[in-house]
């Protein structure tokens, strides 16, 4: 078994923002492998997030982001359980990052179930037309369209998107990390994105 040094724990803390004991445990569980320890902590964050999901979130922040010399603006509401966490630097940095991400990627909704049925119907019709144009039989076309719709919803909904500052994780993964760090349930409630002239 590899020796877990204070330097290794410090490196892992800097990379993940997790607590010292959590980092020590992650390194011990993964025999000192830094990449596996990071994955271990990410999975732990997901478990923590699931445990906290039912808790009430009535505090939080509304964060703004203005981009491109005032041509794009975003307002996002992020909720947490306590005023203490609402003032926490990890929470506030998360809010700023999410507002910036929304400015960059223009998601349609926070979650797939919030996308308008009219938008879903329109996209489905377009994909079906494309697939039938390729000469695929009707029964095969429906399966292909289902796959395309799944990808469309992943690409166009905030929680499923690859986070712009760290494309190896999704916005949901990033949220789970922050929930793990703060110890509170946090949700991205809603957002508005404004583009000059649109």
C-alpha positions as CSV (number, residue, x, y, z in Angstrom):
1,X,0.0,0.0,0.0
2,X,1.3,3.4,-1.0
3,X,2.2,5.9,1.8
4,X,-0.2,8.8,1.8
5,X,1.8,12.0,2.4
6,X,0.6,15.4,3.6
7,X,1.7,16.8,0.2
8,X,-0.6,14.3,-1.6
9,X,-3.5,15.3,0.6
10,X,-2.8,19.0,0.0
11,X,-2.6,18.5,-3.8
12,X,-5.9,16.6,-3.8
13,X,-7.5,19.3,-1.7
14,X,-6.4,22.0,-4.1
15,X,-7.7,20.0,-7.1
16,X,-11.1,19.2,-5.6
17,X,-11.8,21.6,-2.7
18,X,-12.8,18.6,-0.6
19,X,-12.1,18.4,3.1
20,X,-8.8,17.1,4.5
21,X,-10.2,13.9,6.0
22,X,-12.2,13.2,2.8
23,X,-9.0,13.6,0.7
24,X,-7.0,11.4,3.0
25,X,-9.7,8.7,2.9
26,X,-10.0,9.0,-0.9
27,X,-6.2,8.5,-1.3
28,X,-6.2,5.6,1.1
29,X,-9.1,3.9,-0.8
30,X,-7.4,4.3,-4.1
31,X,-3.9,3.4,-3.0
32,X,-2.5,6.9,-3.6
33,X,-3.7,7.2,-7.2
34,X,-4.5,10.9,-7.7
35,X,-6.9,10.5,-10.7
36,X,-8.8,7.6,-9.0
37,X,-9.0,9.7,-5.8
38,X,-10.5,12.6,-7.7
39,X,-13.1,10.2,-9.2
40,X,-13.8,8.7,-5.7
41,X,-14.5,12.2,-4.4
42,X,-16.7,13.1,-7.4
43,X,-18.8,9.9,-6.7
44,X,-19.0,10.8,-3.0
45,X,-20.2,14.2,-4.0
46,X,-23.0,12.6,-6.1
47,X,-24.0,10.4,-3.1
48,X,-24.0,13.4,-0.8
49,X,-26.1,15.3,-3.3
50,X,-28.7,12.5,-3.5
51,X,-28.9,12.3,0.3
52,X,-29.6,16.1,0.5
53,X,-32.0,16.3,-2.4
54,X,-35.2,16.4,-0.3
55,X,-34.1,19.3,1.9
56,X,-35.8,22.7,1.6
57,X,-33.9,25.4,-0.2
58,X,-35.2,28.9,0.6
59,X,-31.9,30.9,0.7
60,X,-29.4,31.6,-2.1
61,X,-28.5,34.2,-4.6
62,X,-29.4,35.8,-7.9
63,X,-26.2,36.2,-9.9
64,X,-25.7,38.3,-13.0
65,X,-23.2,38.1,-15.8
66,X,-22.7,40.6,-18.6
67,X,-20.6,39.5,-21.6
68,X,-19.2,40.9,-24.8
69,X,-19.3,44.6,-24.0
70,X,-22.9,44.4,-22.8
71,X,-24.3,42.4,-25.7
72,X,-25.3,39.3,-23.7
73,X,-26.6,39.3,-20.1
74,X,-27.6,36.5,-17.8
75,X,-29.5,36.3,-14.5
76,X,-29.5,33.0,-12.6
77,X,-31.2,32.1,-9.4
78,X,-29.4,29.4,-7.3
79,X,-31.0,28.2,-4.0
80,X,-29.4,26.7,-0.9
81,X,-30.6,25.8,2.6
82,X,-29.0,28.5,4.7
83,X,-27.9,32.2,4.6
84,X,-24.5,31.0,5.8
85,X,-23.9,28.9,2.7
86,X,-25.4,31.7,0.5
87,X,-22.4,33.8,1.6
88,X,-19.9,31.0,1.2
89,X,-17.2,31.6,-1.4
90,X,-17.6,28.1,-3.0
91,X,-21.3,28.8,-3.4
92,X,-20.8,32.3,-4.8
93,X,-18.2,31.2,-7.2
94,X,-20.5,28.4,-8.4
95,X,-23.3,31.0,-9.1
96,X,-20.9,33.2,-11.1
97,X,-19.6,30.2,-13.1
98,X,-23.1,29.0,-13.9
99,X,-24.2,32.5,-15.1
100,X,-21.0,32.7,-17.3
101,X,-21.7,29.1,-18.6
102,X,-25.3,30.1,-19.5
103,X,-24.0,33.2,-21.4
104,X,-21.6,30.9,-23.4
105,X,-23.9,28.0,-24.2
106,X,-27.5,29.4,-24.3
107,X,-29.3,26.4,-22.8
108,X,-33.1,26.2,-23.5
109,X,-33.9,25.1,-19.9
110,X,-32.4,24.0,-16.6
111,X,-33.7,20.4,-17.0
112,X,-35.1,18.3,-19.9
113,X,-38.6,18.2,-18.4
114,X,-38.7,22.0,-18.5
115,X,-38.3,22.2,-22.3
116,X,-41.5,23.4,-24.0
117,X,-43.5,20.6,-25.6
118,X,-43.8,22.8,-28.7
119,X,-40.0,22.9,-29.0
120,X,-39.7,19.1,-28.5
121,X,-42.5,18.5,-31.1
122,X,-40.8,20.8,-33.6
123,X,-37.4,19.1,-33.2
124,X,-38.9,15.7,-33.4
125,X,-40.6,16.6,-36.7
126,X,-37.4,18.0,-38.2
127,X,-35.4,14.9,-37.2
128,X,-38.1,12.6,-38.5
129,X,-38.0,14.4,-41.8
130,X,-34.2,14.1,-42.0
131,X,-34.3,10.4,-41.2
132,X,-37.1,9.5,-43.7
133,X,-35.2,11.6,-46.3
134,X,-32.3,9.1,-45.9
135,X,-34.7,6.4,-46.9
136,X,-35.0,4.6,-43.5
137,X,-38.2,2.6,-42.8
138,X,-40.7,4.1,-40.5
139,X,-40.1,1.7,-37.5
140,X,-36.3,2.3,-37.7
141,X,-36.8,6.1,-38.2
142,X,-38.6,6.3,-34.8
143,X,-35.7,4.7,-33.0
144,X,-33.2,7.0,-34.7
145,X,-35.3,10.0,-33.9
146,X,-35.5,8.9,-30.2
147,X,-31.7,8.8,-30.1
148,X,-31.4,12.2,-31.7
149,X,-33.9,13.7,-29.3
150,X,-32.0,12.3,-26.3
151,X,-28.8,14.0,-27.6
152,X,-30.7,17.3,-28.4
153,X,-32.0,17.4,-24.8
154,X,-28.5,16.6,-23.4
155,X,-27.0,19.4,-25.5
156,X,-29.7,22.0,-24.8
157,X,-30.4,21.5,-21.1
158,X,-28.1,23.2,-18.6
159,X,-27.7,20.3,-16.1
160,X,-26.6,17.9,-18.9
161,X,-24.2,20.2,-20.6
162,X,-20.4,19.9,-20.4
163,X,-19.3,22.7,-18.0
164,X,-17.4,25.3,-20.1
165,X,-14.5,25.8,-17.7
166,X,-14.0,22.0,-17.2
167,X,-15.5,20.2,-20.2
168,X,-14.7,16.7,-18.7
169,X,-17.6,17.2,-16.2
170,X,-21.2,18.2,-16.6
171,X,-22.9,21.1,-14.8
172,X,-24.7,18.5,-12.7
173,X,-21.3,17.0,-11.7
174,X,-20.1,20.5,-10.8
175,X,-23.2,21.1,-8.7
176,X,-22.7,17.7,-6.9
177,X,-19.1,18.8,-6.0
178,X,-20.4,22.1,-4.5
179,X,-23.1,20.2,-2.6
180,X,-20.4,17.9,-1.3
181,X,-18.2,20.9,-0.2
182,X,-21.0,22.9,1.4
183,X,-22.9,20.0,3.0
184,X,-26.3,21.6,1.8
185,X,-28.8,20.9,-0.9
186,X,-28.4,23.4,-3.7
187,X,-30.5,23.8,-6.8
188,X,-30.3,25.9,-9.9
189,X,-33.9,27.3,-9.9
190,X,-34.1,29.3,-13.1
191,X,-32.3,31.7,-15.4
192,X,-32.9,34.3,-18.1
193,X,-30.5,35.1,-20.9
194,X,-30.7,38.3,-22.8
195,X,-29.1,39.0,-26.2
196,X,-29.1,42.6,-27.4
197,X,-31.5,43.0,-30.3
198,X,-33.2,39.6,-30.0
